[in-house]
Amino acid sequence: MEFTKMHGLGNDFVIVYGEKELPANAAELAVKVCDRFFGVGADGLVYILPSEKANFMMRIMNSDGSEAEQCGNAIRCVAKYVYDYKLAQGEALTIETIGAGVQPLTIHAENGVAQTVRVDMGAPILEGAKIPVAVDGEQVVDQPIEALGESFRFTAVSMGNPHCVIYVDDAVNFDLAKWGPVLEKHPLFPKKVNVEFATVNSREQIDMRVWERGAGPTLACGTGACATLVSSVLNGHSDREATVSLKGGDLFIEWNESDNHVYMTGPAAFVYTGSLTA
């Protein structure tokens, strides 16, 4: 298996191009390949596949073998891959995902090399049943949740995958290892959930740390940054455009009022290429 290691703000992936469809053993491969001691090491295994609806299709297997509906950092990596390797023409592309449909994106390039990617992440899903979360209502904003004898307030948002945003005093130093696993699998979330811990420093800047469903703590989460911005607007904490600062770097997020879509802008980078044998 030929592969390319890439990352978006430290959220790293093993990228595979050339398959006609998702392999039957993709889940097993993801567990082996993503192992940081006995494999390549990554947060996910990503396949770039043919699509009848877009330029390409992206399928993402988490490091635990589960499939992710969407991933904001992975889609930027896919965009850079197909652009830099001249697999698509022009700086406007579309990528099909299983959870968020076809997503348009625009590449900012210099000398034929993609520098940043702006992705139309679509409209956020706010209705409890569709996120899904076991709380009724058109929006799930500032709701109570209990874990390990402690109480928090959360806002739920789906960006094609479910997110639970919790505001804390110091997101940068928050104990992800303690709270991430129990909240990811909380009974309120029937399909589990990505958990974001956020601190709003101004109406234009938010610190966020993330525990990703199926992957654990990662250096960045694109859909999580989008969900955090949406949550912050719903709670009156931020403007509709803000920088979300993750452990691996910054993403610029916009929630456009005219079309209700969320736009994410950030970099992607190559690490190395290689091959794997069974």
C-alpha positions in Angstrom: 0.0 0.0 0.0 1.5 3.3 -1.1 0.7 6.2 1.2 1.4 9.8 2.0 1.6 11.1 5.6 0.0 14.5 6.0 -1.3 16.8 8.7 -3.5 19.7 9.3 -2.3 21.7 12.3 -0.8 18.5 13.7 -4.0 16.4 13.2 -2.3 13.7 11.1 -3.5 11.3 8.6 -2.2 8.4 6.4 -3.6 9.3 2.9 -4.2 6.6 0.3 -5.0 7.4 -3.4 -5.7 5.0 -6.2 -8.3 2.6 -4.7 -11.6 2.4 -6.6 -13.7 1.9 -3.5 -13.2 1.6 0.3 -11.4 -1.7 1.0 -13.5 -4.3 2.9 -10.7 -4.4 5.6 -10.4 -0.6 5.9 -11.3 -0.7 9.6 -8.7 -3.3 10.5 -6.1 -1.5 8.4 -6.8 1.8 10.2 -6.1 0.2 13.6 -2.8 -1.2 12.4 -1.6 1.7 10.3 -2.5 4.4 12.8 -0.8 2.7 15.7 2.0 5.0 16.8 4.3 2.2 18.0 3.8 -0.6 15.6 2.4 1.2 12.5 2.9 4.5 10.7 1.1 6.5 13.4 -1.8 8.8 12.7 -5.2 10.0 13.9 -6.9 8.5 10.9 -6.6 6.6 7.6 -8.0 8.6 4.7 -8.9 7.2 1.3 -9.3 9.5 -1.8 -11.8 7.8 -4.0 -13.7 8.4 -7.2 -17.0 10.3 -6.9 -20.0 10.6 -9.2 -21.0 13.8 -7.5 -17.8 15.7 -7.0 -14.1 15.8 -8.1 -13.3 13.2 -5.4 -14.7 11.4 -2.5 -13.1 11.2 1.0 -13.6 8.3 3.4 -12.0 8.6 6.8 -11.3 5.7 9.2 -10.5 6.7 12.8 -7.6 5.2 14.6 -10.0 2.9 16.5 -11.4 1.5 13.2 -14.7 3.5 13.3 -15.6 5.7 10.3 -15.9 9.4 10.7 -18.6 11.2 8.7 -16.4 14.3 8.1 -13.1 15.8 9.1 -12.2 19.4 8.5 -8.4 18.9 8.8 -8.5 15.8 6.6 -10.4 17.5 3.8 -7.8 20.3 3.6 -5.1 17.6 3.4 -7.0 15.9 0.6 -7.4 19.2 -1.2 -3.7 19.9 -1.0 -2.9 16.3 -2.2 -5.0 16.4 -5.3 -3.9 20.0 -6.1 -0.2 19.6 -5.6 -0.1 16.3 -7.5 -2.1 17.9 -10.4 -4.9 15.4 -10.1 -7.5 18.2 -10.5 -7.4 21.4 -12.5 -7.9 24.9 -11.0 -8.2 26.2 -7.5 -11.9 25.4 -7.0 -12.7 21.8 -6.1 -15.5 19.7 -4.6 -15.0 16.8 -2.2 -17.8 14.3 -1.4 -18.1 13.2 2.3 -20.5 10.6 3.7 -21.8 12.9 6.5 -21.8 16.4 5.1 -22.4 15.7 1.4 -20.5 17.5 -1.3 -18.3 20.3 0.0 -16.9 23.1 -2.2 -13.5 24.5 -1.4 -11.0 27.0 -2.7 -7.3 26.6 -2.6 -4.9 29.6 -2.2 -1.7 28.5 -3.9 1.8 30.0 -4.6 3.9 28.7 -7.4 1.7 25.7 -7.9 1.7 24.6 -4.2 -1.4 24.9 -2.0 -0.8 27.1 1.0 -4.2 27.3 2.6 -7.6 25.9 1.9 -11.0 27.6 2.4 -13.7 25.0 2.8 -17.5 25.5 2.6 -18.4 23.2 5.5 -22.1 23.7 4.9 -24.9 24.7 7.3 -24.6 23.6 10.9 -27.2 21.1 12.2 -28.7 22.4 15.4 -31.8 20.2 16.0 -31.3 17.8 18.8 -32.6 14.7 17.1 -30.5 15.3 14.0 -27.2 15.9 15.8 -28.0 13.5 17.5 -28.4 14.2 21.2 -31.1 13.0 23.6 -32.4 16.5 24.2 -35.5 17.7 22.3 -35.6 21.1 20.7 -34.7 23.0 17.5 -31.5 24.0 19.3 -29.5 22.5 22.2 -27.9 25.5 23.8 -26.4 25.8 27.3 -27.8 22.5 28.5 -26.7 20.8 31.7 -24.7 17.6 31.6 -23.2 15.6 34.5 -20.2 13.3 34.6 -18.1 11.8 37.4 -20.1 13.8 39.9 -19.4 17.1 38.2 -21.8 19.4 36.3 -21.1 21.3 33.0 -23.1 23.2 30.5 -22.9 22.2 26.8 -24.1 23.3 23.4 -24.5 20.6 20.7 -23.8 21.2 17.0 -23.4 18.8 14.1 -21.1 19.7 11.2 -21.9 16.4 9.6 -20.5 14.8 12.8 -21.7 15.5 16.3 -20.0 17.9 18.7 -20.5 18.9 22.3 -19.0 22.3 23.2 -18.3 23.1 26.8 -16.9 26.4 28.1 -14.2 26.3 30.7 -12.0 28.9 32.4 -8.8 27.5 30.9 -9.2 25.3 27.8 -5.4 25.2 27.2 -4.7 23.4 30.4 -7.9 21.5 30.8 -7.7 17.8 31.7 -8.7 16.2 28.4 -7.7 12.7 29.5 -10.1 12.8 32.5 -13.1 14.3 30.9 -12.9 13.5 27.2 -13.5 9.7 27.4 -16.5 9.9 29.8 -18.2 12.7 27.9 -17.6 11.1 24.4 -19.6 8.1 25.6 -22.2 9.9 27.7 -25.7 8.5 27.4 -26.9 11.9 26.0 -25.1 11.1 22.8 -26.4 7.9 21.1 -23.7 7.9 18.4 -21.0 9.2 20.8 -19.7 12.7 20.4 -16.6 14.9 19.7 -16.0 17.0 22.8 -14.6 20.6 22.6 -13.5 22.6 25.7 -13.4 26.3 24.9 -12.4 29.6 26.4 -13.5 32.8 24.8 -10.8 35.4 25.1 -12.5 38.0 22.9 -15.3 38.2 20.3 -12.7 37.4 17.7 -10.5 34.7 19.4 -11.3 31.5 21.1 -9.0 28.8 22.6 -10.2 25.3 22.1 -9.0 21.8 23.0 -10.6 18.7 21.6 -11.2 15.0 22.5 -12.2 13.4 19.2 -14.7 10.5 19.0 -12.8 7.4 17.9 -9.3 9.1 18.1 -8.9 10.7 21.5 -7.0 13.9 22.1 -5.8 15.5 18.8 -3.8 18.6 18.1 -6.6 20.1 16.0 -10.2 19.4 14.8 -11.6 21.4 11.9 -15.2 20.4 12.4 -14.8 21.0 16.1 -13.5 24.5 15.4 -16.5 25.2 13.3 -18.9 23.8 15.9 -17.1 26.0 18.6 -17.7 29.1 16.5 -21.3 28.3 15.9 -21.8 27.5 19.6 -20.1 30.8 20.6 -22.4 32.8 18.4 -25.5 31.0 19.7 -24.4 31.7 23.3 -23.6 35.3 22.5 -19.9 34.9 23.2 -18.4 35.8 19.8 -18.9 37.4 16.4 -19.7 35.4 13.3 -16.0 35.5 12.3 -13.3 34.4 14.7 -9.9 32.7 15.0 -10.1 29.4 16.9 -6.8 28.6 18.4 -6.0 24.8 18.8 -3.0 23.1 20.2 -1.6 22.7 16.6 -2.3 26.2 15.4 -5.1 28.5 14.3 -8.1 28.2 12.0 -10.2 31.1 10.8 -13.9 30.3 11.0 -16.8 32.2 9.5 -20.5 31.6 10.0 -22.0 33.4 7.0 -25.4 35.0 7.9 -26.7 35.2 4.3 -26.3 31.5 3.4 -26.1 30.0 6.9 -22.9 28.1 5.9 -19.7 27.8 7.9 -16.4 28.4 6.2 -13.1 27.2 7.5 -9.7 28.4 6.3 -6.4 26.8 7.3 -3.2 25.0 6.1 -2.3 21.4 5.3 1.2 19.9 5.0 3.0 16.9 3.6 5.2 14.9 6.0 6.5 12.0 3.9 5.5 9.2 1.5 6.1 5.5 1.9 4.8 2.0 1.4 3.4 -0.7 3.6 3.4 -4.5 3.2 0.9 -6.8 4.8 
